[in-house]
Amino acid sequence: MEHHFLELAHPTIQHLKPYLPGKPINELRRELGISNIIKLASNENPLGASKKAIEGAMDALHEIALYPDANGYELKHKLSEHLHVSVDELTLGNGSDSLFTLIAHAFVPKGKEVIVSQHAFIAFAITAHVVEAALVKVPAQDFGHDLARMAANITKDTRLIFIANPNNPTGTWVTHQELQTFLEQIPKHVFVVLDEAYYEFMDQPDYPRSLQLQKRFPNLIITRTFSKVYGLASLRVGYAIAHPEITDILNRIRNPFNVSSPGLKAATFALDDQDFVEKTLQNNQQGMHFLRKEFDAMGISYLPPTANFITIDVGQHALALYDALLQLGVIVRPIHNYEMPQYLRITIGLPEQNQRLIESLKSAIVKV
Ligand SMILES: *Cc1c(COP(=O)(O)O)cnc(C)c1O
């Protein structure tokens, strides 16, 4: 019997397509019955997580019968020291993804406008749909955010602008000066969310000093995560840095137990292990260098890479090549849902994984 439950769902949800995650290793194993699979599809940390962070999570397992600390006291204090921001400027989220929705629920009434860039991280568009906002997608410039054009698209109904810096999957980023010029043009009642998920990977001297900008522009909200450089993607811990008044509002609507005890403790301990971060950055830099050299030699072009991934242009065969790589046990990320059907996004792995990717790519390319 047909139930037509979809007709009962919120009108916006009826048209919502689910987020397409990177294919999990176990799923490919079930489908193909092969082992020795590598996944370079979700910008996860190939070194795993810090031993200290894992110890923290294990420690917290002894207390899983208890609800987690709803205020995240220890993690917020550790973050406060680490970042030199005050505790009342910090909001913890179940991954930084959940903070986007929280911010939109707080500040974007139904029917108002949310501005994003073409090719921007897709969670932003999903967030806009969930709160029944109108999504204004501004054409990209060289695949990146065209900030001048985004500012020019502000209307009396605009409430929120998302900027991923760098953006995933394009790796594009805006400089301190560009961001400052942009913020100077934004009306005070329009919120700007600056998604810095890859903050720790960015060592360019003109990368925005966003905490300074946030002091000057209180409508700026910065989000960061423990999912990438800290390797805690599965524990779901992200945070927002914002004006105390904004933070207070976010905390009023936040699910009080939105971060688990293992997540809180692992993240707290992870901040104490900057050696692990250093090792991650080193592996990433070497891997990036290796992959660029190999792609250059193969005549494969790519967008100027940043952070821990590289987005290659493989022509009209991206999905076929993706499938051919899957057959060889190598999972990468097709990005047709980002209006980039010719491209594949590849996470920098361990040296042997990068090597395997290149070998697999060479044998897959001749088949498609
Ligand atoms: C990975 C990623 C995130 C982080 O998501 P979490 O929910 O914190 O795991 C946020 N923004 C971008 C652009 C990302 O690539």
The ligand as an SDF file (V2000), in Angstrom:
LIG
                    3D

 15 15  0  0  0  0  0  0  0  0999 V2000
   34.9250   18.6410    5.8920 C   0  0  0  0  0  0  0  0  0  0  0  0
   34.3330   19.9930    5.8200 C   0  0  0  0  0  0  0  0  0  0  0  0
   33.6220   20.5200    6.9040 C   0  0  0  0  0  0  0  0  0  0  0  0
   33.6370   19.7970    8.2270 C   0  0  0  0  0  0  0  0  0  0  0  0
   32.5450   19.1060    8.5010 O   0  0  0  0  0  0  0  0  0  0  0  0
   32.3180   18.5090    9.9600 P   0  0  0  0  0  0  0  0  0  0  0  0
   30.8420   18.5330   10.0470 O   0  0  0  0  0  0  0  0  0  0  0  0
   32.9580   19.3960   10.9830 O   0  0  0  0  0  0  0  0  0  0  0  0
   32.9090   17.1410    9.9460 O   0  0  0  0  0  0  0  0  0  0  0  0
   33.1100   21.7850    6.8300 C   0  0  0  0  0  0  0  0  0  0  0  0
   33.2950   22.5400    5.7190 N   0  0  0  0  0  0  0  0  0  0  0  0
   33.9910   22.0770    4.6670 C   0  0  0  0  0  0  0  0  0  0  0  0
   34.2200   22.9770    3.5100 C   0  0  0  0  0  0  0  0  0  0  0  0
   34.5170   20.7890    4.6860 C   0  0  0  0  0  0  0  0  0  0  0  0
   35.1790   20.3340    3.6250 O   0  0  0  0  0  0  0  0  0  0  0  0
  1  2  1  0
  2  3  1  0
  2 14  2  0
  3  4  1  0
  3 10  2  0
  4  5  1  0
  5  6  1  0
  6  7  2  0
  6  8  1  0
  6  9  1  0
 10 11  1  0
 11 12  2  0
 12 13  1  0
 12 14  1  0
 14 15  1  0
M  END
$$$$
